[in-house]
Amino acid sequence: MPARTGEQYLKALKEAKNRIYIDGQRVEDPTEHPAFKNVARSVADLYDLQYEKSEKMLYTSPTTGDLVGLSFIAPKTKEDLIARREMFTEWARYSGGMMGRSPDYINTSIMAFASAAEFFQQGNRDGIDFGENIVKYYEYVRENDLALTHTLIHPQVNRAKAQHEQNDPHVSARIVKKDGDGIYVSGCRLLATLGGITDECIVYPSTLNKATTNDDPYCMAFAFANNTPGVKFVCRESFDYGKNQWDHPMGAQFDESDAIVIFENAFIPWERVFIVHNADLCNRTYRETNAVVHMSHQVVAKNIAKTEFVLGVILSMMEAVGIEQFQHVKEKAAEVMIILETMRSHLYRAEQDAKMDRYGNMTPDFLPLDAARNWYPKVYQRMVEIIRILGASGLMAIPTHKDFEDSEIGLLMHRYMQGANIDGYERVQLYRLAWDIAISAFGNRQALYEYYFFGDPIRMSNVFYDHYDKAPYKQQVKEFLERAKRRAGITSVTLS
Ligand SMILES: Cc1cc2nc3c(=O)[nH]c(=O)nc-3n(C[C@H](O)[C@H](O)[C@H](O)COP(=O)(O)OP(=O)(O)OC[C@H]3O[C@@H](n4cnc5c(N)ncnc54)[C@H](O)[C@@H]3O)c2cc1C
């Protein structure tokens, strides 16, 4: 089947009858429910965009000849990588980078997994070819253009203990039974962003946390349709308050929702299982398949789009209230410009230094992408802080559209909310956007998302440190000190 349209996505979501819960109630139809309908519409718009810009967003499927989404492509050249990144950028720009989980994020990972089928074959057992399973699943998702979510982490019960050591070892999702047909899973996993409005979910190993063989029952990778019996998605309260997009420009469109996923003896057929009972494979999955590299490529492209948008908001605010000539204000805007240019440089180097990997994919250089994904969680916090510093009271003096329409106060709002060269109506719309990025529940969730979505940045930085090739730098210093000793004619220390 060729790439989906928005209408096809919404129809499938409506018909799936996934077990989604919010605020103590089952959601009958997410396409109509106030917590999900607007963001589902935005996902639908992304699918439609594939056809509006088909020359940039689609490619010919190697198996069916249909035009499918470019985010699924297994890149063979640097041109493929760049074309794929341009596609990521198109989708990211649609939301100013505020939809972290547009489907391209997971699409890149299943492409990488399928290309690395031999990695999964290391776990083959009982005549089941896990490599073949992942290849078929990738093709199925690509040809049906499905939207996926994923869950990586165990519930936050006691982080000082492994899963098998927990007081209640049945909290985190684990394999409770296996038979000739498949596995049965019970327990809980976190945290499926977009979970309520996707077609399928993948349970992945953690990108970061390592397990021992004692935790084998928790060590698995599999995919399932979101309406699989025994699966529930419990979503957090919505940050889409049902307002119009003038009042709530981000939350009323892009609140992706985050869900707790609960399995109650859910049956997963073998053909959807990729790793079973295997801590060792789980620990190595991301790096050895290069999934983390392709996912990071999407993330960095998305974060560049996000930085462009935040910069645009900051520059517009500076102009709106005539603060652009002040030194510290320029300095703060320049900080964001430097973040943008630095992120672009990371991306450029990653693409220019791309190499074929052992699975035959043109793979970006991971080091600059890894540096960027370690850095951005911290600098994004600064970017929203700059919005707050420059916005000041303007982020609270934000009457709603109804205030502007009111016969008694509307004209007062136009006048008293005016900016340097801008009417009050235009200025407040801009400042409501800034508020929704930096202050609102939606905006704060974005900051938390950027900080944590790829894993705990503290532990990520430790992994970065551990993998970094430190020897050349220590050697340079050693040679420098030795040269100094030589020039000073010193060969040994003698006590006088
Ligand atoms: C908005 C949002 C969306 C998300 N979306 C998804 C998603 O779609 N799919 C998904 O799978 N996950 C998602 N996540 C989860 C994300 O992967 C985790 O938040 C991240 O991996 C950190 O894990 P945690 O939240 O369990 O924090 P914890 O691991 O519980 O950490 C809490 C605190 O304790 C410290 N800590 C805990 N253990 C250790 C340790 N061993 N060593 C040092 N410090 C430690 C941490 O540094 C941190 O400060 C999302 C998270 C957020 C906030």
The ligand as a MOL file (V3000), in Angstrom:
LIG
                    3D

  0  0  0     0  0            999 V3000
M  V30 BEGIN CTAB
M  V30 COUNTS 53 58 0 0 0
M  V30 BEGIN ATOM
M  V30 1 C 7.9090 13.8890 28.2920 0
M  V30 2 C 8.5410 12.5460 28.2480 0
M  V30 3 C 8.2600 11.6960 27.1940 0
M  V30 4 C 8.8330 10.4190 27.1520 0
M  V30 5 N 8.5170 9.5790 26.1070 0
M  V30 6 C 8.9900 8.3220 26.1180 0
M  V30 7 C 8.6130 7.3860 25.1020 0
M  V30 8 O 7.8910 7.6970 24.1620 0
M  V30 9 N 9.0680 6.1270 25.1840 0
M  V30 10 C 9.8630 5.7230 26.2230 0
M  V30 11 O 10.2240 4.5640 26.2530 0
M  V30 12 N 10.2500 6.5870 27.1710 0
M  V30 13 C 9.8220 7.8570 27.1580 0
M  V30 14 N 10.1830 8.7170 28.1550 0
M  V30 15 C 10.9430 8.1910 29.2870 0
M  V30 16 C 12.4190 8.5000 29.2420 0
M  V30 17 O 13.0810 7.5180 28.4790 0
M  V30 18 C 12.8860 8.5010 30.7020 0
M  V30 19 O 12.3260 9.6320 31.3370 0
M  V30 20 C 14.3780 8.5320 30.8560 0
M  V30 21 O 14.9490 7.3600 30.3340 0
M  V30 22 C 14.7620 8.6240 32.3450 0
M  V30 23 O 14.2110 7.5530 33.0430 0
M  V30 24 P 13.1990 7.7890 34.2330 0
M  V30 25 O 12.2170 8.8230 33.8390 0
M  V30 26 O 12.6960 6.4890 34.6650 0
M  V30 27 O 14.0960 8.4530 35.3610 0
M  V30 28 P 14.8910 7.6880 36.4930 0
M  V30 29 O 15.8030 6.6890 35.8660 0
M  V30 30 O 13.9570 7.1260 37.4870 0
M  V30 31 O 15.7280 8.8670 37.1170 0
M  V30 32 C 15.1660 9.7970 38.0820 0
M  V30 33 C 16.3280 10.5540 38.7260 0
M  V30 34 O 17.1580 9.6440 39.4500 0
M  V30 35 C 18.4900 9.6060 38.9390 0
M  V30 36 N 18.8770 8.1770 38.8260 0
M  V30 37 C 18.0640 7.0930 38.7700 0
M  V30 38 N 18.7890 5.9650 38.6320 0
M  V30 39 C 20.0680 6.3330 38.5630 0
M  V30 40 C 21.3040 5.6240 38.3970 0
M  V30 41 N 21.3320 4.2940 38.2610 0
M  V30 42 N 22.4430 6.3420 38.3370 0
M  V30 43 C 22.4210 7.6830 38.4650 0
M  V30 44 N 21.2890 8.4200 38.6240 0
M  V30 45 C 20.1360 7.7510 38.6830 0
M  V30 46 C 18.4050 10.2540 37.5540 0
M  V30 47 O 19.6180 10.9310 37.2390 0
M  V30 48 C 17.2350 11.2250 37.6920 0
M  V30 49 O 17.6670 12.4470 38.2010 0
M  V30 50 C 9.6770 10.0050 28.1940 0
M  V30 51 C 9.9650 10.8630 29.2460 0
M  V30 52 C 9.4140 12.1150 29.2880 0
M  V30 53 C 9.7310 13.0090 30.4470 0
M  V30 END ATOM
M  V30 BEGIN BOND
M  V30 1 1 1 2
M  V30 2 1 2 3
M  V30 3 2 2 52
M  V30 4 2 3 4
M  V30 5 1 4 5
M  V30 6 1 4 50
M  V30 7 2 5 6
M  V30 8 1 6 7
M  V30 9 1 6 13
M  V30 10 2 7 8
M  V30 11 1 7 9
M  V30 12 1 9 10
M  V30 13 2 10 11
M  V30 14 1 10 12
M  V30 15 2 12 13
M  V30 16 1 13 14
M  V30 17 1 14 15
M  V30 18 1 14 50
M  V30 19 1 15 16
M  V30 20 1 16 17
M  V30 21 1 16 18
M  V30 22 1 18 19
M  V30 23 1 18 20
M  V30 24 1 20 21
M  V30 25 1 20 22
M  V30 26 1 22 23
M  V30 27 1 23 24
M  V30 28 2 24 25
M  V30 29 1 24 26
M  V30 30 1 24 27
M  V30 31 1 27 28
M  V30 32 2 28 29
M  V30 33 1 28 30
M  V30 34 1 28 31
M  V30 35 1 31 32
M  V30 36 1 32 33
M  V30 37 1 33 34
M  V30 38 1 33 48
M  V30 39 1 34 35
M  V30 40 1 35 36
M  V30 41 1 35 46
M  V30 42 1 36 37
M  V30 43 1 36 45
M  V30 44 2 37 38
M  V30 45 1 38 39
M  V30 46 1 39 40
M  V30 47 2 39 45
M  V30 48 1 40 41
M  V30 49 2 40 42
M  V30 50 1 42 43
M  V30 51 2 43 44
M  V30 52 1 44 45
M  V30 53 1 46 47
M  V30 54 1 46 48
M  V30 55 1 48 49
M  V30 56 2 50 51
M  V30 57 1 51 52
M  V30 58 1 52 53
M  V30 END BOND
M  V30 END CTAB
M  END
